[in-house]
Amino acid sequence: MRRITSGGRSHVIAEKSFGESGDYADDARSFEKIPGMDFQDGLRRLRGNRTLYFTLLGKLAVDVEKRLAAMRRKLAEQDFADITYHAHTIKGAAANLGATAVSEFALKLETELKQGNGADVENLLSSLEKSHAAMVECLRSLGIITDSPSP
């Protein structure tokens, strides 16, 4: 287990595997029906290293949480360049780990801002926040991360 702290909350990342088969593709297929997550692709990108994969998913959850808070502050300041930067970073990191829903909403937000259209930024940011919350809940339900009080 590893502990990562963000915003006064502590997340514990479990170091566990999908199953005992030894084949990450078979193990990942057992989770195929979880919306917004492509575990098979994420594990494939890390050559089946489950410990690294779970660790990175936990770190992604914490990093995205921090970036979303920063994006909210920047939205109040109308700093769209910084929001675009954070959306781009989230998009790539999430895509590399198979967090497809988070990546897709980050892409929509980034694209909207790069096209100079800030009219729908609030709605897109809210959608990104909801997809992040769903990802975190998914990771919790699988026992990959758990919330625990800060030490």
C-alpha positions in Angstrom: 0.0 0.0 0.0 1.1 3.6 -0.7 -0.3 6.8 0.6 -0.7 9.9 -1.6 -2.1 13.1 0.0 -4.0 15.8 -2.0 -6.0 18.7 -0.7 -6.1 17.5 2.9 -7.3 14.0 1.8 -5.2 11.0 1.8 -5.6 8.2 -0.8 -4.2 4.8 -0.3 -3.1 2.9 -3.4 -3.4 -0.8 -3.3 -0.6 -2.8 -4.8 -2.6 -5.7 -6.2 -3.1 -7.5 -9.4 -6.3 -8.1 -11.4 -6.2 -11.8 -10.8 -4.0 -14.9 -10.6 -4.0 -15.9 -14.3 -0.7 -14.2 -15.0 -2.0 -12.9 -18.3 -2.8 -9.2 -18.0 -5.0 -9.2 -21.1 -7.2 -12.0 -19.6 -7.3 -10.2 -16.2 -8.2 -6.9 -17.8 -11.0 -8.4 -19.8 -12.8 -9.2 -16.6 -13.2 -5.4 -16.1 -14.2 -4.6 -19.7 -17.7 -3.5 -18.8 -16.6 -0.6 -16.6 -17.6 2.5 -18.5 -14.9 5.1 -19.2 -12.0 2.8 -18.4 -9.9 0.6 -20.8 -7.8 -1.4 -18.4 -6.6 -3.7 -21.2 -5.1 -0.8 -23.1 -3.6 0.8 -20.0 -1.9 -2.5 -19.0 -0.7 -3.1 -22.5 1.0 0.3 -22.6 2.9 -0.7 -19.4 3.7 -4.2 -20.7 1.5 -5.8 -18.1 3.2 -4.3 -15.0 0.2 -4.3 -12.7 1.9 -2.7 -9.7 3.1 0.2 -11.8 -0.3 0.5 -13.5 -2.3 0.7 -10.2 0.3 3.1 -8.8 0.0 5.4 -11.8 -3.9 5.2 -11.8 -3.8 6.4 -8.1 -1.4 9.2 -9.0 -3.5 10.2 -11.9 -6.6 10.5 -9.7 -4.7 12.8 -7.3 -3.1 14.8 -10.1 -6.4 15.4 -12.0 -8.0 16.4 -8.7 -5.4 19.1 -8.2 -5.6 20.2 -11.8 -9.4 20.5 -11.7 -9.1 22.8 -8.7 -6.5 24.9 -10.5 -8.8 25.0 -13.6 -11.7 26.3 -11.5 -9.5 29.1 -10.1 -8.3 30.0 -13.6 -11.8 30.0 -14.9 -12.7 32.6 -12.3 -9.8 34.7 -13.6 -10.7 34.0 -17.3 -7.2 32.5 -17.8 -8.1 30.2 -20.7 -4.5 29.5 -21.6 -3.8 27.9 -18.3 -7.0 25.9 -18.5 -6.0 24.7 -21.9 -2.6 23.6 -20.6 -4.2 21.6 -17.8 -6.8 20.0 -20.1 -4.0 19.0 -22.5 -2.0 17.4 -19.7 -5.0 15.5 -18.3 -5.9 14.3 -21.8 -2.6 12.7 -22.4 -2.0 11.2 -19.0 -5.5 9.7 -18.8 -5.3 8.3 -22.4 -2.0 6.6 -21.6 -3.6 4.8 -18.6 -6.9 3.9 -20.3 -9.0 6.4 -18.5 -10.9 7.0 -21.7 -13.8 9.1 -20.4 -11.5 11.6 -18.6 -9.3 11.8 -21.6 -12.3 12.4 -24.0 -13.7 15.2 -21.8 -10.3 16.8 -21.4 -9.9 16.7 -25.2 -13.3 18.4 -25.8 -12.4 21.2 -23.3 -8.9 21.6 -24.9 -10.4 21.7 -28.4 -13.1 24.2 -27.4 -10.5 26.6 -25.9 -8.0 26.2 -28.8 -10.7 27.2 -31.2 -11.2 30.4 -29.2 -14.7 29.5 -28.1 -14.9 29.9 -24.3 -18.7 29.9 -24.2 -19.1 26.3 -23.1 -16.1 26.0 -20.9 -18.2 25.9 -17.7 -20.2 22.9 -18.9 -17.2 21.1 -20.3 -15.2 21.6 -17.1 -18.2 20.2 -15.1 -18.3 17.2 -17.4 -14.6 16.6 -16.9 -15.1 16.9 -13.1 -18.0 14.3 -13.3 -15.9 11.9 -15.4 -13.0 12.2 -12.9 -15.4 11.5 -10.0 -16.7 8.4 -11.8 -13.1 7.2 -12.5 -12.2 7.7 -8.8 -15.3 5.8 -7.8 -14.4 3.0 -10.2 -10.9 2.8 -8.7 -12.4 2.7 -5.2 -14.9 0.0 -6.1 -12.0 -2.1 -7.4 -10.0 -1.5 -4.3 -7.2 0.2 -6.3 -7.5 3.4 -4.1 -9.2 4.1 -0.8 -9.8 7.4 1.0 -8.4 7.5 4.4 -7.9 10.3 6.9 -4.7 12.3 6.5 -2.0 11.2 8.9 
